[in-house]
Amino acid sequence: MSEPDLHPDTVAVHAGREGLAELGVHALPIDLSSTNPLPDIERGGDSYEALTGGRRPPEGGSNVYGRLWNPTVARFEQALAALEGADEAVAFASGMAAVTAAVLALCAATDNRHVLGVRPLYGGTDSLLAGELLGVEHTFCGMDAVADEIRPDTGLVIMETPANPTLDLVDIAAVVAQAGDVPVLVDNTFATPVLQNPLAHGARLALHSATKYIGGHGDVIAGAIACDAETAIALRKVRTATGSVLHPLAGYLLHRGLATLPVRMRAQQENARVVAAFLRRHPAVSHVYYPDDDTTGILGTQLRGPGAMVSIGLRGGYDAAERFTSRLRIFTHAVSLGGVDSLVQHPAAISHRHVAPEARPGADIVRLSIGLEDAGDLVADLEHALG
Ligand SMILES: *Cc1c(COP(=O)(O)O)cnc(C)c1O
């Protein structure tokens, strides 16, 4: 199902489903095995050797142990890789486990123990680097300073676009050019593979918090990285060694979610356009952060649509944000994003609380994740809460 002539909508529905007819099933099979029979010691040993080395189980071998390989998760990974135009994808227990594995595999496990973080970044990523938990050094910089901040020992550049929560667009190819031969990881959570494919612009890794749009229903915590085969081996070695594996039931839910991802993304985006247009006209709103008004040329080339995240600045600052979030009825006041239902949260107080003050979003900003409800109902809810 990786035929390049198939439309991504078709790939989303069919990828990762090879061999189901031979198994006599139509729905994706769920393999919950924590351990697996070994055909004999020799082949068991060969399988263990391959899997702990980050490779696939050999033909006629065994999956050995659930921390090493799971076929249900592998099907999801194959489908995500097809959607990202990548050789492979590696799934993790969460988006932060995926970020951690990338830093460990490309920096901590090598001589290149410096990470360059291009701000703004998701609060968890920012504070993971700032906290220096992973035995690597870090520098933060803006998108135009990457070339200046690259060091001989830089092993990874981490960037995000559209960025959280201000929806800043960053030119992936421009950052890749500045990074030279240092691999660039793009957090593609907000855009999803439906709207943006970072590898096509020179990034080495495309990372997802699959908790968000890919799962899409607010019931899975997961992460994934799409990349080349060599990087996938390094990531799987770390995943096996540190145990940051995705549970097979979560892998199943994510794979099921992929089939509707393009449709959900387009419908949520249409709602977001309506909501953003309404908010731009509202006197209580000082600024709408929604990249449909992009002037950099990134929208329409790198990014195929503005997506379904909208942030707003409120004229009344923090107090207005407190009133607004508590008055909404359809929007749930909760962190996370990308699900079928609309959410609202205050980044400075919650998701970006631990980001250094100079990089933290303003106290007047609230972030909306636009869901699949009727756009008119969403606008009415916002109008009431702003009034
Ligand atoms: C949520 C999020 C993450 C972290 O993912 P988890 O699944 O919560 O660990 C990383 N990047 C972005 C942009 C996110 O929104």
The ligand as an ORCA input file, in Angstrom:
! r2SCAN-3c Opt
* xyz 0 1
  C       1.210     17.060     23.354
  C       2.401     17.420     22.559
  C       3.625     16.772     22.743
  C       3.824     15.722     23.814
  O       3.098     14.572     23.530
  P       2.522     13.588     24.696
  O       1.808     12.563     23.891
  O       1.647     14.407     25.572
  O       3.696     13.056     25.434
  C       4.685     17.132     21.936
  N       4.552     18.104     20.984
  C       3.389     18.747     20.789
  C       3.295     19.797     19.741
  C       2.277     18.437     21.564
  O       1.123     19.100     21.371
*
